[in-house]
């Protein structure tokens, strides 16, 4: 399952310019969201707030700059 998840995450990274990087070990994974993939510039707090809201509404627990939400 971990290898399959990694393959799927790499495909997502290839398709979406707002994915700066993906990291995964087994089923533990991370997706780095950025406004600019080249500079790794972060999204604004307002944008990340909306992303967080959507994740919470879908039952996803997430970390943002080391703080757990969801």
PDB file of N, CA, C and O in Angstrom:
ATOM      1  N   UNK A   1       0.826  -1.193   0.000  1.00  0.00           N
ATOM      2  CA  UNK A   1       0.000   0.000   0.000  1.00  0.00           C
ATOM      3  C   UNK A   1       0.871   1.258   0.000  1.00  0.00           C
ATOM      4  O   UNK A   1       0.551   2.237  -0.675  1.00  0.00           O
ATOM      5  N   UNK A   2       1.970   1.230   0.757  1.00  0.00           N
ATOM      6  CA  UNK A   2       2.840   2.398   0.829  1.00  0.00           C
ATOM      7  C   UNK A   2       3.437   2.766  -0.519  1.00  0.00           C
ATOM      8  O   UNK A   2       3.521   3.945  -0.864  1.00  0.00           O
ATOM      9  N   UNK A   3       3.853   1.760  -1.284  1.00  0.00           N
ATOM     10  CA  UNK A   3       4.415   2.024  -2.612  1.00  0.00           C
ATOM     11  C   UNK A   3       3.351   2.606  -3.545  1.00  0.00           C
ATOM     12  O   UNK A   3       3.629   3.508  -4.334  1.00  0.00           O
ATOM     13  N   UNK A   4       2.144   2.082  -3.443  1.00  0.00           N
ATOM     14  CA  UNK A   4       1.042   2.591  -4.261  1.00  0.00           C
ATOM     15  C   UNK A   4       0.731   4.048  -3.891  1.00  0.00           C
ATOM     16  O   UNK A   4       0.545   4.891  -4.769  1.00  0.00           O
ATOM     17  N   UNK A   5       0.676   4.336  -2.585  1.00  0.00           N
ATOM     18  CA  UNK A   5       0.434   5.707  -2.138  1.00  0.00           C
ATOM     19  C   UNK A   5       1.519   6.638  -2.662  1.00  0.00           C
ATOM     20  O   UNK A   5       1.215   7.726  -3.151  1.00  0.00           O
ATOM     21  N   UNK A   6       2.781   6.224  -2.565  1.00  0.00           N
ATOM     22  CA  UNK A   6       3.882   7.044  -3.069  1.00  0.00           C
ATOM     23  C   UNK A   6       3.746   7.335  -4.551  1.00  0.00           C
ATOM     24  O   UNK A   6       3.978   8.463  -4.985  1.00  0.00           O
ATOM     25  N   UNK A   7       3.374   6.334  -5.329  1.00  0.00           N
ATOM     26  CA  UNK A   7       3.169   6.514  -6.765  1.00  0.00           C
ATOM     27  C   UNK A   7       2.058   7.535  -7.021  1.00  0.00           C
ATOM     28  O   UNK A   7       2.201   8.414  -7.871  1.00  0.00           O
ATOM     29  N   UNK A   8       0.961   7.415  -6.288  1.00  0.00           N
ATOM     30  CA  UNK A   8      -0.162   8.350  -6.451  1.00  0.00           C
ATOM     31  C   UNK A   8       0.246   9.767  -6.074  1.00  0.00           C
ATOM     32  O   UNK A   8      -0.116  10.718  -6.766  1.00  0.00           O
ATOM     33  N   UNK A   9       0.998   9.922  -4.981  1.00  0.00           N
ATOM     34  CA  UNK A   9       1.442  11.252  -4.564  1.00  0.00           C
ATOM     35  C   UNK A   9       2.378  11.873  -5.588  1.00  0.00           C
ATOM     36  O   UNK A   9       2.283  13.070  -5.861  1.00  0.00           O
ATOM     37  N   UNK A  10       3.280  11.083  -6.162  1.00  0.00           N
ATOM     38  CA  UNK A  10       4.189  11.597  -7.191  1.00  0.00           C
ATOM     39  C   UNK A  10       3.397  12.042  -8.430  1.00  0.00           C
ATOM     40  O   UNK A  10       3.743  13.039  -9.064  1.00  0.00           O
ATOM     41  N   UNK A  11       2.345  11.310  -8.767  1.00  0.00           N
ATOM     42  CA  UNK A  11       1.493  11.704  -9.898  1.00  0.00           C
ATOM     43  C   UNK A  11       0.776  13.017  -9.606  1.00  0.00           C
ATOM     44  O   UNK A  11       0.670  13.875 -10.483  1.00  0.00           O
ATOM     45  N   UNK A  12       0.286  13.179  -8.384  1.00  0.00           N
ATOM     46  CA  UNK A  12      -0.360  14.434  -7.988  1.00  0.00           C
ATOM     47  C   UNK A  12       0.632  15.584  -8.104  1.00  0.00           C
ATOM     48  O   UNK A  12       0.295  16.645  -8.630  1.00  0.00           O
ATOM     49  N   UNK A  13       1.850  15.380  -7.616  1.00  0.00           N
ATOM     50  CA  UNK A  13       2.888  16.406  -7.702  1.00  0.00           C
ATOM     51  C   UNK A  13       3.144  16.804  -9.162  1.00  0.00           C
ATOM     52  O   UNK A  13       3.322  17.984  -9.461  1.00  0.00           O
ATOM     53  N   UNK A  14       3.162  15.835 -10.053  1.00  0.00           N
ATOM     54  CA  UNK A  14       3.393  16.114 -11.468  1.00  0.00           C
ATOM     55  C   UNK A  14       2.272  16.902 -12.124  1.00  0.00           C
ATOM     56  O   UNK A  14       2.511  17.653 -13.070  1.00  0.00           O
ATOM     57  N   UNK A  15       1.058  16.737 -11.634  1.00  0.00           N
ATOM     58  CA  UNK A  15      -0.106  17.391 -12.242  1.00  0.00           C
ATOM     59  C   UNK A  15      -0.423  18.758 -11.671  1.00  0.00           C
ATOM     60  O   UNK A  15      -1.014  19.585 -12.366  1.00  0.00           O
ATOM     61  N   UNK A  16      -0.052  19.022 -10.433  1.00  0.00           N
ATOM     62  CA  UNK A  16      -0.495  20.234  -9.757  1.00  0.00           C
ATOM     63  C   UNK A  16       0.672  21.157  -9.423  1.00  0.00           C
ATOM     64  O   UNK A  16       1.531  20.795  -8.619  1.00  0.00           O
ATOM     65  N   UNK A  17       0.717  22.340 -10.027  1.00  0.00           N
ATOM     66  CA  UNK A  17       1.831  23.262  -9.777  1.00  0.00           C
ATOM     67  C   UNK A  17       1.874  23.797  -8.349  1.00  0.00           C
ATOM     68  O   UNK A  17       2.898  24.344  -7.937  1.00  0.00           O
ATOM     69  N   UNK A  18       0.806  23.657  -7.592  1.00  0.00           N
ATOM     70  CA  UNK A  18       0.817  24.143  -6.211  1.00  0.00           C
ATOM     71  C   UNK A  18       1.360  23.102  -5.236  1.00  0.00           C
ATOM     72  O   UNK A  18       1.432  23.370  -4.037  1.00  0.00           O
ATOM     73  N   UNK A  19       1.742  21.930  -5.720  1.00  0.00           N
ATOM     74  CA  UNK A  19       2.388  20.928  -4.874  1.00  0.00           C
ATOM     75  C   UNK A  19       3.892  21.094  -5.040  1.00  0.00           C
ATOM     76  O   UNK A  19       4.460  20.778  -6.085  1.00  0.00           O
ATOM     77  N   UNK A  20       4.526  21.600  -3.978  1.00  0.00           N
ATOM     78  CA  UNK A  20       5.968  21.828  -4.029  1.00  0.00           C
ATOM     79  C   UNK A  20       6.757  20.538  -3.920  1.00  0.00           C
ATOM     80  O   UNK A  20       7.770  20.365  -4.598  1.00  0.00           O
ATOM     81  N   UNK A  21       6.298  19.634  -3.070  1.00  0.00           N
ATOM     82  CA  UNK A  21       6.984  18.358  -2.880  1.00  0.00           C
ATOM     83  C   UNK A  21       6.049  17.397  -2.161  1.00  0.00           C
ATOM     84  O   UNK A  21       5.075  17.812  -1.534  1.00  0.00           O
ATOM     85  N   UNK A  22       6.352  16.125  -2.258  1.00  0.00           N
ATOM     86  CA  UNK A  22       5.638  15.094  -1.512  1.00  0.00           C
ATOM     87  C   UNK A  22       6.679  14.238  -0.804  1.00  0.00           C
ATOM     88  O   UNK A  22       7.770  14.007  -1.325  1.00  0.00           O
ATOM     89  N   UNK A  23       6.329  13.773   0.383  1.00  0.00           N
ATOM     90  CA  UNK A  23       7.207  12.895   1.153  1.00  0.00           C
ATOM     91  C   UNK A  23       6.346  11.783   1.746  1.00  0.00           C
ATOM     92  O   UNK A  23       5.189  12.001   2.105  1.00  0.00           O
ATOM     93  N   UNK A  24       6.922  10.605   1.841  1.00  0.00           N
ATOM     94  CA  UNK A  24       6.139   9.479   2.332  1.00  0.00           C
ATOM     95  C   UNK A  24       7.055   8.352   2.791  1.00  0.00           C
ATOM     96  O   UNK A  24       8.110   8.094   2.211  1.00  0.00           O
ATOM     97  N   UNK A  25       6.613   7.699   3.846  1.00  0.00           N
ATOM     98  CA  UNK A  25       7.232   6.473   4.354  1.00  0.00           C
ATOM     99  C   UNK A  25       6.071   5.560   4.708  1.00  0.00           C
ATOM    100  O   UNK A  25       5.314   5.837   5.638  1.00  0.00           O
ATOM    101  N   UNK A  26       5.937   4.494   3.979  1.00  0.00           N
ATOM    102  CA  UNK A  26       4.782   3.619   4.189  1.00  0.00           C
ATOM    103  C   UNK A  26       3.508   4.397   3.919  1.00  0.00           C
ATOM    104  O   UNK A  26       3.364   5.000   2.855  1.00  0.00           O
ATOM    105  N   UNK A  27       2.587   4.394   4.863  1.00  0.00           N
ATOM    106  CA  UNK A  27       1.329   5.123   4.686  1.00  0.00           C
ATOM    107  C   UNK A  27       1.341   6.493   5.351  1.00  0.00           C
ATOM    108  O   UNK A  27       0.326   7.189   5.344  1.00  0.00           O
ATOM    109  N   UNK A  28       2.470   6.889   5.922  1.00  0.00           N
ATOM    110  CA  UNK A  28       2.612   8.223   6.508  1.00  0.00           C
ATOM    111  C   UNK A  28       3.122   9.132   5.397  1.00  0.00           C
ATOM    112  O   UNK A  28       4.165   8.860   4.801  1.00  0.00           O
ATOM    113  N   UNK A  29       2.390  10.216   5.113  1.00  0.00           N
ATOM    114  CA  UNK A  29       2.762  11.044   3.967  1.00  0.00           C
ATOM    115  C   UNK A  29       2.544  12.520   4.245  1.00  0.00           C
ATOM    116  O   UNK A  29       1.829  12.907   5.168  1.00  0.00           O
ATOM    117  N   UNK A  30       3.190  13.335   3.409  1.00  0.00           N
ATOM    118  CA  UNK A  30       3.055  14.788   3.497  1.00  0.00           C
ATOM    119  C   UNK A  30       3.030  15.366   2.090  1.00  0.00           C
ATOM    120  O   UNK A  30       3.741  14.912   1.194  1.00  0.00           O
ATOM    121  N   UNK A  31       2.189  16.380   1.925  1.00  0.00           N
ATOM    122  CA  UNK A  31       2.132  17.132   0.675  1.00  0.00           C
ATOM    123  C   UNK A  31       2.428  18.581   1.020  1.00  0.00           C
ATOM    124  O   UNK A  31       1.729  19.187   1.833  1.00  0.00           O
ATOM    125  N   UNK A  32       3.459  19.135   0.407  1.00  0.00           N
ATOM    126  CA  UNK A  32       3.828  20.533   0.632  1.00  0.00           C
ATOM    127  C   UNK A  32       3.087  21.397  -0.387  1.00  0.00           C
ATOM    128  O   UNK A  32       3.282  21.245  -1.593  1.00  0.00           O
ATOM    129  N   UNK A  33       2.242  22.298   0.097  1.00  0.00           N
ATOM    130  CA  UNK A  33       1.500  23.203  -0.781  1.00  0.00           C
ATOM    131  C   UNK A  33       2.232  24.539  -0.854  1.00  0.00           C
ATOM    132  O   UNK A  33       2.603  25.107   0.173  1.00  0.00           O
ATOM    133  N   UNK A  34       2.435  25.033  -2.065  1.00  0.00           N
ATOM    134  CA  UNK A  34       3.152  26.292  -2.278  1.00  0.00           C
ATOM    135  C   UNK A  34       2.448  27.110  -3.350  1.00  0.00           C
ATOM    136  O   UNK A  34       1.766  26.567  -4.219  1.00  0.00           O
ATOM    137  N   UNK A  35       2.624  28.422  -3.273  1.00  0.00           N
ATOM    138  CA  UNK A  35       2.052  29.268  -4.319  1.00  0.00           C
ATOM    139  C   UNK A  35       2.978  29.328  -5.534  1.00  0.00           C
ATOM    140  O   UNK A  35       2.535  29.632  -6.642  1.00  0.00           O
ATOM    141  N   UNK A  36       4.269  29.036  -5.324  1.00  0.00           N
ATOM    142  CA  UNK A  36       5.243  29.038  -6.406  1.00  0.00           C
ATOM    143  C   UNK A  36       6.203  27.871  -6.199  1.00  0.00           C
ATOM    144  O   UNK A  36       6.987  27.870  -5.250  1.00  0.00           O
ATOM    145  N   UNK A  37       6.146  26.897  -7.069  1.00  0.00           N
ATOM    146  CA  UNK A  37       6.967  25.695  -6.922  1.00  0.00           C
ATOM    147  C   UNK A  37       8.460  26.004  -7.020  1.00  0.00           C
ATOM    148  O   UNK A  37       9.269  25.372  -6.341  1.00  0.00           O
ATOM    149  N   UNK A  38       8.823  26.956  -7.848  1.00  0.00           N
ATOM    150  CA  UNK A  38      10.244  27.282  -8.035  1.00  0.00           C
ATOM    151  C   UNK A  38      10.854  27.912  -6.789  1.00  0.00           C
ATOM    152  O   UNK A  38      11.960  27.547  -6.388  1.00  0.00           O
ATOM    153  N   UNK A  39      10.143  28.854  -6.173  1.00  0.00           N
ATOM    154  CA  UNK A  39      10.680  29.563  -5.006  1.00  0.00           C
ATOM    155  C   UNK A  39      10.231  28.943  -3.688  1.00  0.00           C
ATOM    156  O   UNK A  39      10.732  29.314  -2.627  1.00  0.00           O
ATOM    157  N   UNK A  40       9.287  27.997  -3.747  1.00  0.00           N
ATOM    158  CA  UNK A  40       8.697  27.368  -2.555  1.00  0.00           C
ATOM    159  C   UNK A  40       7.970  28.379  -1.666  1.00  0.00           C
ATOM    160  O   UNK A  40       7.822  28.168  -0.463  1.00  0.00           O
ATOM    161  N   UNK A  41       7.515  29.489  -2.279  1.00  0.00           N
ATOM    162  CA  UNK A  41       6.776  30.506  -1.535  1.00  0.00           C
ATOM    163  C   UNK A  41       5.459  29.927  -1.026  1.00  0.00           C
ATOM    164  O   UNK A  41       4.737  29.256  -1.762  1.00  0.00           O
ATOM    165  N   UNK A  42       5.160  30.195   0.238  1.00  0.00           N
ATOM    166  CA  UNK A  42       3.938  29.677   0.864  1.00  0.00           C
ATOM    167  C   UNK A  42       2.710  30.456   0.401  1.00  0.00           C
ATOM    168  O   UNK A  42       2.810  31.594  -0.059  1.00  0.00           O
ATOM    169  N   UNK A  43       1.554  29.816   0.535  1.00  0.00           N
ATOM    170  CA  UNK A  43       0.293  30.511   0.320  1.00  0.00           C
ATOM    171  C   UNK A  43       0.054  31.468   1.481  1.00  0.00           C
ATOM    172  O   UNK A  43       0.656  31.321   2.544  1.00  0.00           O
ATOM    173  N   UNK A  44      -0.807  32.429   1.283  1.00  0.00           N
ATOM    174  CA  UNK A  44      -1.166  33.364   2.353  1.00  0.00           C
ATOM    175  C   UNK A  44      -1.927  32.619   3.447  1.00  0.00           C
ATOM    176  O   UNK A  44      -2.449  31.528   3.219  1.00  0.00           O
ATOM    177  N   UNK A  45      -1.985  33.215   4.630  1.00  0.00           N
ATOM    178  CA  UNK A  45      -2.718  32.623   5.743  1.00  0.00           C
ATOM    179  C   UNK A  45      -4.190  32.453   5.392  1.00  0.00           C
ATOM    180  O   UNK A  45      -4.818  31.479   5.809  1.00  0.00           O
ATOM    181  N   UNK A  46      -4.742  33.386   4.635  1.00  0.00           N
ATOM    182  CA  UNK A  46      -6.157  33.298   4.251  1.00  0.00           C
ATOM    183  C   UNK A  46      -6.401  32.080   3.364  1.00  0.00           C
ATOM    184  O   UNK A  46      -7.379  31.357   3.554  1.00  0.00           O
ATOM    185  N   UNK A  47      -5.523  31.856   2.408  1.00  0.00           N
ATOM    186  CA  UNK A  47      -5.675  30.696   1.514  1.00  0.00           C
ATOM    187  C   UNK A  47      -5.527  29.409   2.310  1.00  0.00           C
ATOM    188  O   UNK A  47      -6.322  28.483   2.148  1.00  0.00           O
ATOM    189  N   UNK A  48      -4.512  29.345   3.171  1.00  0.00           N
ATOM    190  CA  UNK A  48      -4.303  28.133   3.960  1.00  0.00           C
ATOM    191  C   UNK A  48      -5.457  27.904   4.932  1.00  0.00           C
ATOM    192  O   UNK A  48      -5.781  26.761   5.255  1.00  0.00           O
ATOM    193  N   UNK A  49      -6.074  28.983   5.396  1.00  0.00           N
ATOM    194  CA  UNK A  49      -7.253  28.845   6.247  1.00  0.00           C
ATOM    195  C   UNK A  49      -8.393  28.156   5.513  1.00  0.00           C
ATOM    196  O   UNK A  49      -9.084  27.310   6.080  1.00  0.00           O
ATOM    197  N   UNK A  50      -8.586  28.520   4.252  1.00  0.00           N
ATOM    198  CA  UNK A  50      -9.635  27.883   3.439  1.00  0.00           C
ATOM    199  C   UNK A  50      -9.292  26.431   3.141  1.00  0.00           C
ATOM    200  O   UNK A  50     -10.170  25.568   3.160  1.00  0.00           O
ATOM    201  N   UNK A  51      -8.029  26.159   2.867  1.00  0.00           N
ATOM    202  CA  UNK A  51      -7.601  24.776   2.633  1.00  0.00           C
ATOM    203  C   UNK A  51      -7.861  23.952   3.899  1.00  0.00           C
ATOM    204  O   UNK A  51      -8.409  22.852   3.833  1.00  0.00           O
ATOM    205  N   UNK A  52      -7.461  24.499   5.047  1.00  0.00           N
ATOM    206  CA  UNK A  52      -7.678  23.809   6.314  1.00  0.00           C
ATOM    207  C   UNK A  52      -9.143  23.544   6.580  1.00  0.00           C
ATOM    208  O   UNK A  52      -9.511  22.472   7.060  1.00  0.00           O
ATOM    209  N   UNK A  53      -9.975  24.514   6.272  1.00  0.00           N
ATOM    210  CA  UNK A  53     -11.424  24.362   6.468  1.00  0.00           C
ATOM    211  C   UNK A  53     -11.951  23.191   5.630  1.00  0.00           C
ATOM    212  O   UNK A  53     -12.727  22.370   6.119  1.00  0.00           O
ATOM    213  N   UNK A  54     -11.527  23.124   4.375  1.00  0.00           N
ATOM    214  CA  UNK A  54     -11.971  22.039   3.497  1.00  0.00           C
ATOM    215  C   UNK A  54     -11.471  20.684   4.003  1.00  0.00           C
ATOM    216  O   UNK A  54     -12.202  19.694   3.954  1.00  0.00           O
ATOM    217  N   UNK A  55     -10.235  20.638   4.484  1.00  0.00           N
ATOM    218  CA  UNK A  55      -9.702  19.383   5.005  1.00  0.00           C
ATOM    219  C   UNK A  55     -10.485  18.925   6.231  1.00  0.00           C
ATOM    220  O   UNK A  55     -10.865  17.758   6.329  1.00  0.00           O
ATOM    221  N   UNK A  56     -10.725  19.841   7.160  1.00  0.00           N
ATOM    222  CA  UNK A  56     -11.482  19.502   8.376  1.00  0.00           C
ATOM    223  C   UNK A  56     -12.881  18.996   8.029  1.00  0.00           C
ATOM    224  O   UNK A  56     -13.360  18.028   8.619  1.00  0.00           O
ATOM    225  N   UNK A  57     -13.530  19.653   7.070  1.00  0.00           N
ATOM    226  CA  UNK A  57     -14.885  19.253   6.683  1.00  0.00           C
ATOM    227  C   UNK A  57     -14.916  17.841   6.092  1.00  0.00           C
ATOM    228  O   UNK A  57     -15.955  17.180   6.081  1.00  0.00           O
ATOM    229  N   UNK A  58     -13.758  17.394   5.603  1.00  0.00           N
ATOM    230  CA  UNK A  58     -13.671  16.058   5.027  1.00  0.00           C
ATOM    231  C   UNK A  58     -12.993  15.065   5.962  1.00  0.00           C
ATOM    232  O   UNK A  58     -12.603  13.975   5.541  1.00  0.00           O
ATOM    233  N   UNK A  59     -12.852  15.444   7.237  1.00  0.00           N
ATOM    234  CA  UNK A  59     -12.332  14.529   8.238  1.00  0.00           C
ATOM    235  C   UNK A  59     -10.847  14.253   8.166  1.00  0.00           C
ATOM    236  O   UNK A  59     -10.386  13.221   8.653  1.00  0.00           O
ATOM    237  N   UNK A  60     -10.089  15.157   7.567  1.00  0.00           N
ATOM    238  CA  UNK A  60      -8.650  14.951   7.414  1.00  0.00           C
ATOM    239  C   UNK A  60      -7.896  15.714   8.494  1.00  0.00           C
ATOM    240  O   UNK A  60      -8.111  16.910   8.689  1.00  0.00           O
ATOM    241  N   UNK A  61      -7.013  15.012   9.192  1.00  0.00           N
ATOM    242  CA  UNK A  61      -6.147  15.634  10.187  1.00  0.00           C
ATOM    243  C   UNK A  61      -4.882  16.082   9.462  1.00  0.00           C
ATOM    244  O   UNK A  61      -4.327  15.337   8.653  1.00  0.00           O
ATOM    245  N   UNK A  62      -4.433  17.289   9.751  1.00  0.00           N
ATOM    246  CA  UNK A  62      -3.282  17.810   9.024  1.00  0.00           C
ATOM    247  C   UNK A  62      -2.401  18.652   9.937  1.00  0.00           C
ATOM    248  O   UNK A  62      -2.819  19.079  11.014  1.00  0.00           O
ATOM    249  N   UNK A  63      -1.180  18.877   9.484  1.00  0.00           N
ATOM    250  CA  UNK A  63      -0.226  19.737  10.186  1.00  0.00           C
ATOM    251  C   UNK A  63       0.076  20.937   9.303  1.00  0.00           C
ATOM    252  O   UNK A  63       0.215  20.803   8.087  1.00  0.00           O
ATOM    253  N   UNK A  64       0.177  22.091   9.910  1.00  0.00           N
ATOM    254  CA  UNK A  64       0.553  23.309   9.208  1.00  0.00           C
ATOM    255  C   UNK A  64       1.643  23.984  10.017  1.00  0.00           C
ATOM    256  O   UNK A  64       1.390  24.469  11.120  1.00  0.00           O
ATOM    257  N   UNK A  65       2.842  24.020   9.483  1.00  0.00           N
ATOM    258  CA  UNK A  65       3.997  24.597  10.183  1.00  0.00           C
ATOM    259  C   UNK A  65       4.135  24.023  11.582  1.00  0.00           C
ATOM    260  O   UNK A  65       4.375  24.759  12.538  1.00  0.00           O
ATOM    261  N   UNK A  66       3.985  22.705  11.705  1.00  0.00           N
ATOM    262  CA  UNK A  66       4.217  22.035  12.964  1.00  0.00           C
ATOM    263  C   UNK A  66       3.048  22.038  13.934  1.00  0.00           C
ATOM    264  O   UNK A  66       3.169  21.484  15.026  1.00  0.00           O
ATOM    265  N   UNK A  67       1.921  22.642  13.576  1.00  0.00           N
ATOM    266  CA  UNK A  67       0.760  22.646  14.458  1.00  0.00           C
ATOM    267  C   UNK A  67      -0.290  21.699  13.892  1.00  0.00           C
ATOM    268  O   UNK A  67      -0.561  21.703  12.692  1.00  0.00           O
ATOM    269  N   UNK A  68      -0.875  20.893  14.761  1.00  0.00           N
ATOM    270  CA  UNK A  68      -1.882  19.932  14.307  1.00  0.00           C
ATOM    271  C   UNK A  68      -3.265  20.570  14.324  1.00  0.00           C
ATOM    272  O   UNK A  68      -3.643  21.250  15.279  1.00  0.00           O
ATOM    273  N   UNK A  69      -3.994  20.342  13.272  1.00  0.00           N
ATOM    274  CA  UNK A  69      -5.372  20.813  13.149  1.00  0.00           C
ATOM    275  C   UNK A  69      -6.230  19.650  12.720  1.00  0.00           C
ATOM    276  O   UNK A  69      -5.723  18.604  12.314  1.00  0.00           O
ATOM    277  N   UNK A  70      -7.509  19.833  12.809  1.00  0.00           N
ATOM    278  CA  UNK A  70      -8.431  18.849  12.278  1.00  0.00           C
ATOM    279  C   UNK A  70      -8.934  17.862  13.281  1.00  0.00           C
ATOM    280  O   UNK A  70      -9.723  16.981  12.938  1.00  0.00           O
TER     281      UNK A  70
END
